[in-house]
Amino acid sequence: MRVYKFLDTHFGMKTLAEKRLKISTLEDLNDPFELLCFEMTDKIKRPAMNLARKEWGTTTGMLCFSSDWRDPVIWAHYSDKHRGICLGFEIPDDAGTRIQYINERLPLPDRPALDDATAWVYTKYENWAYEKEIRCCARLDEASEGLYFMDFGEDLKLVQVIAGARCKIARNEILKALHPLNNIELIKARPGFHRFEIVEDQRGFG
């Protein structure tokens, strides 16, 4: 499965140099409704749901990707207004789950089943749908300076580096950060001529 991670220049180049991707904790995420797709009006059940959410967040993190790199809005929001980079990875098909987007919060079940647990982690408000998110859950094991990472490898195989339309990083700088990795496709992006989309600049890095 091909997935894409959008980063600003600083963290993008740091990620390439260190050959690892930061795992987000629950509190890192920008949506306060993460793991709150169920309505919480029941005052008796609410504390239990909040506790379950807190406990889940202490042991489990997320790698959040998009299924597409061509949307100009996601570049603007997650890649420093098109000045950053986007990393394309191949991950196992069973490692990532597509987020389901909904308009109204789901009824809180009396006895949650497996499907409810899946919805709990992989459901978001529909206004986030432009992200086309694919989410991978990861155990929060050994921390490095208080942060958690997943190393590049067969389960997180880097295959593409896409430099944003306003990105000033030279091709040689990217190659230097990538060393010793090779056979990585390098793409320079630009705004499309026909649609509201980001496309490959056939002129390259210039």
C-alpha positions in Angstrom: 0.0 0.0 0.0 1.4 3.4 -1.0 1.0 6.1 1.6 2.3 9.7 1.9 3.6 11.7 4.9 3.7 15.5 4.6 6.4 17.4 6.6 7.9 20.8 6.7 11.5 21.3 5.5 13.2 21.0 8.9 11.5 17.8 10.0 11.4 16.4 6.5 15.1 16.5 6.1 15.7 15.4 9.7 13.5 12.4 9.0 15.5 11.5 5.9 18.8 11.9 7.6 17.8 9.7 10.6 15.9 7.2 8.5 13.0 7.1 10.9 9.5 8.6 11.3 8.1 10.1 14.4 5.1 8.2 16.0 2.4 10.6 17.1 0.9 10.2 20.6 -2.7 10.9 21.1 -1.9 14.4 22.6 0.2 15.2 19.5 -2.8 15.1 17.2 -4.5 18.3 16.1 -8.1 17.0 16.4 -9.5 17.1 20.0 -12.1 14.6 18.9 -9.6 11.8 18.3 -11.1 8.6 19.9 -14.3 10.6 20.6 -16.4 9.5 17.7 -19.1 8.3 20.0 -21.5 10.8 21.6 -20.7 11.4 25.3 -23.9 12.8 26.7 -24.3 9.9 29.2 -22.8 11.2 32.4 -22.4 7.7 33.8 -20.6 6.3 30.8 -18.5 9.4 30.1 -15.8 8.9 32.8 -15.3 5.3 31.7 -14.8 6.4 28.0 -12.4 9.1 29.0 -10.4 6.7 31.1 -10.3 4.2 28.3 -9.1 6.9 25.9 -6.4 8.0 28.3 -5.1 4.4 28.9 -5.1 3.7 25.2 -3.0 6.9 24.6 -0.4 5.9 27.1 0.4 2.6 25.3 -0.4 3.3 21.6 0.6 5.9 19.1 -0.2 6.5 15.4 1.5 7.0 12.1 -0.9 9.1 10.1 -0.6 9.2 6.3 -2.6 10.3 3.3 -3.4 8.1 0.3 -2.7 10.9 -2.1 -0.1 13.6 -2.5 -1.8 15.8 -5.1 -4.3 17.8 -3.0 -3.0 21.4 -2.6 -4.9 21.9 0.7 -3.0 19.2 2.5 0.3 20.6 1.2 -0.7 24.0 2.6 -1.8 22.6 6.0 0.9 20.0 6.7 3.9 20.9 4.5 4.5 24.5 5.4 2.4 26.1 2.6 4.1 24.0 -0.1 7.6 24.8 1.1 8.1 21.3 2.7 8.4 17.8 1.4 6.2 14.7 1.1 7.5 11.2 1.7 6.0 8.2 -0.1 6.2 4.9 1.7 5.2 1.3 0.9 3.6 -0.4 3.9 2.0 -3.8 4.2 -1.6 -3.8 3.1 -2.8 -5.0 6.5 -0.8 -2.4 8.4 -2.8 0.7 7.5 -6.6 1.3 7.9 -8.5 4.0 6.0 -10.3 6.5 8.2 -14.1 6.6 7.9 -15.5 10.1 7.9 -18.9 10.8 9.5 -21.2 13.9 9.9 -22.8 13.0 13.3 -21.2 11.3 16.3 -22.1 7.6 16.7 -24.4 6.3 19.5 -22.4 5.0 22.4 -23.1 1.2 22.6 -24.1 -0.4 25.9 -21.7 -3.3 25.3 -19.0 -2.3 22.8 -18.0 -5.0 20.3 -14.9 -5.4 18.1 -16.5 -3.2 15.4 -17.1 -0.5 17.9 -13.4 -0.6 18.9 -12.4 -0.3 15.3 -14.7 2.6 14.8 -13.4 4.2 18.0 -9.8 4.4 16.5 -10.6 4.9 12.8 -13.5 7.3 12.6 -13.3 11.1 12.3 -15.5 14.1 11.5 -16.3 14.4 7.8 -14.6 17.9 7.5 -11.3 16.1 7.8 -12.0 14.0 4.7 -9.7 16.0 2.5 -6.8 14.3 4.3 -7.7 10.9 2.8 -6.1 9.5 6.0 -4.6 6.0 6.3 -3.7 5.3 9.9 -1.3 2.8 11.4 -1.3 2.1 15.1 2.0 1.5 16.8 3.0 0.5 20.3 4.7 3.1 22.4 7.7 1.2 23.6 11.2 2.7 24.0 11.3 6.5 23.8 14.2 8.5 22.5 14.4 11.9 24.3 10.7 11.6 25.2 9.7 10.8 21.6 8.8 7.6 19.8 9.9 6.6 16.3 9.6 3.8 13.7 12.7 3.1 11.7 12.6 2.8 7.9 12.5 -0.8 6.8 10.4 -3.4 5.0 7.3 -2.3 7.0 8.0 1.4 6.3 9.8 1.4 3.0 10.7 4.8 1.6 10.2 4.9 -2.1 9.5 8.6 -3.0 10.5 12.1 -1.9 8.4 14.9 -3.4 9.6 18.4 -2.9 6.8 21.0 -2.6 6.0 23.6 -5.3 7.7 26.3 -3.1 10.4 24.0 -1.7 13.9 25.5 -2.0 15.8 22.3 -1.1 18.2 21.3 -3.9 18.2 17.8 -5.3 21.7 17.1 -4.1 20.7 18.1 -0.5 18.0 15.4 -0.6 20.3 12.8 -2.0 22.9 13.6 0.7 20.2 13.2 3.4 19.1 9.9 1.9 22.5 8.3 1.8 23.0 5.3 1.9 19.5 4.7 0.6 19.2 4.5 -3.2 16.6 3.9 -5.9 14.3 6.5 -4.2 12.2 8.4 -6.7 12.7 12.2 -6.4 9.9 14.5 -7.7 9.6 18.2 -7.8 6.0 19.4 -7.5 4.2 22.3 -9.2 0.6 23.5 -9.4 -1.3 21.8 -12.3 -2.4 23.6 -15.4 -5.8 22.0 -15.9 -7.2 21.2 -12.4 -6.7 22.4 -8.8 -4.1 19.7 -8.1 -0.4 19.4 -7.5 1.6 17.5 -10.2 5.1 16.5 -11.1 7.2 19.3 -12.6 8.7 17.6 -15.7 11.6 20.2 -15.6 12.8 18.6 -12.4 14.5 20.6 -9.7 16.0 23.2 -12.0 
